[in-house]
Amino acid sequence: MNDRLNTFWKYVVAGFTVVGVLVAMNQAFFWNPFGFSLLRNGYLYFILACFLPLVFLTLPAHKKAKQKRPSWYDVTLFLLTTVVCAYFGINAENIVNLGWDFTAPLAAQVSSLILWAVVLEALRRAAGLVVTIIALIFSIYPMFAGNIPVGFLRGIQSDFMSTAQQHAMGLDSILGLPLQAAGGILIGFLLFGVVLQKTGGATFFYDMAQSLFGRARGGSAKVSMVSSASLGMLSGSALSNVLTTGPLTIPAMKKAGFSARYAGGVEATASSGGSITPPIMGAAAFLMVSFVGVPYAQIALAAAIPAFLYFLGIFLQIDGYSAKKGLKGLPKSELPRIGAVLAVGWPYLGALVGLILLLVVQKNESQAPYWVIAFLLLVSALKKTDRLTPRRFFELLVSGGQTLAEIFGIIAGVGLIIGGLSMTGVSLSLAGELVALVGDNVLLILIAGAVTSFVLGMGMTISAVYVFLAIVMAPALTALGVNVIAAHLFVIYWASVSYITPPVALASFAAASIAKAPPMATSLSAMKLGAVKYIIPFCFALNPALVAQAPLPQVLLALVGSVIGVYILACSFEGWLIGFEKRMPIIARLVGGAAGVLVMLPGTTSTASGAGLLVVSIALCYLIKTPVVMPALSGDLTKAPSRVRS
């Protein structure tokens, strides 16, 4: 729970959350009570009126105010934002019919300026100063676009008030594609993740990971990987995932014999995979629905194979490291039984399966999460133990409101970037200029896209990076023949690597603080463990079968080749040939690394070459003698916490 909120403000947050969710459900299920229906822009304004003001109550204006109650200026911004958004919502029909985005009355003009300002402040609190400065620059860009000397950056110029009106009342800025996607489907999915966690889902996935992998060598690290991946899949936030699961998993790994930096690296790498793992993923995946124009189920399906390969790489590296160091698993007596875990936690597994079935069968992503939420709440309310009491339900509403407020603060803010580019018409020319710059070299533009995504990811959220590059970079990739879904996933993958890559590496640094390990060393361990994440995007950009954009036989063939490629890459990174249980000399590791990449690339020639190098790498492990090093640790085992016991 947020320490800033006393009982009164918690009731305010819960109340706004209930109203906002009901408005969203009315739109999703077409209830339209008493024949009342909302225009699209009216709906988005009322959703903003419910969630954007909460940013000023739940997120502090500066670090020193973190533990203090909302101040007078927080409350002023809260009330001002509520009134302005409600005003626009009430006048939604006038905005459309009378063209207020071009010619507006004085009250609407003043409200436009206020909304512009409060959205920027909400973005600063939710995403930080860097992304806010970027959004501010792009939001005022239309006022100077006609005077910029660079040809492809010169665009249609607008005056100050026209720019404000377009940002506040047009459908391409604050109310643009990001907010439309968030208002349409993101609310339900984010709420589902909160409900699943708050009703005991996090404990269930941790216990299930223990029962399945706890006895294996390096079991504590494998448990950490699976449980962190499961929780990250629900929240989509790498940093909050590390801070939630890290205090449990990192000490357990250290006591089992893993070094502090390796334990932190495992937690950071697994947690950062949440934003790329279906069925929920992160906010950026839902924004893809609007940009790509396909159902969310298709995007989740496309992301499934790359996410599986990513976590397979981490799992195999942990296994190789554990074998090399002689690290054992936990005793059976200290682990929960899978039957007992499933007997208690079947609703959580059933909820995920049900969500997937609803997405595939019903094909209505705006309604699907609400049905599953209702199921979870009903089951939790009927449980004999650990029941969902009214007090816990109230806390769930407050937590859901905080989560939704933060994401709407980010999404409304990054909409200003789209608005600035859209108003000037520059967004249409940037992709063409990129294509002209690189010629027909697909690999060159992929490298440029990877570098750009990574650099922007150091100062911006994944959602903000995605929105910007979905306009600029993704069209350039598709123009050179890259599959459209692969192009957009490529951007998301490379935006997320900044969480484990120096110099920012927020997830790695957070894990390092818990592990009491050097931050940079922990980041390097995380990079090594997550190395597949740097390679996979290039592979699926060049081979769309890896994102299920090909006939089934091609998809299966690509999957088999990629599994082999990830296997040899993981062995090469750790220096241990898993299955053959032999150390790999440096030359075998280099050959194996090349083999792994070639096997994953499309084309008969590269696959055959990779297979040949794989055989050579294995042969070198037998031909070159390596010194036998006795493991320094032999599995100092510890009992990890669990709610379900045998």
Summary of the structure (lengths in Angstrom):
residues: 646
radius of gyration: 25.3
end to end distance: 31.5
largest distance: 82.9
contacts: 2476
relative contact order: 0.12
helix: 75%
strand: 1%
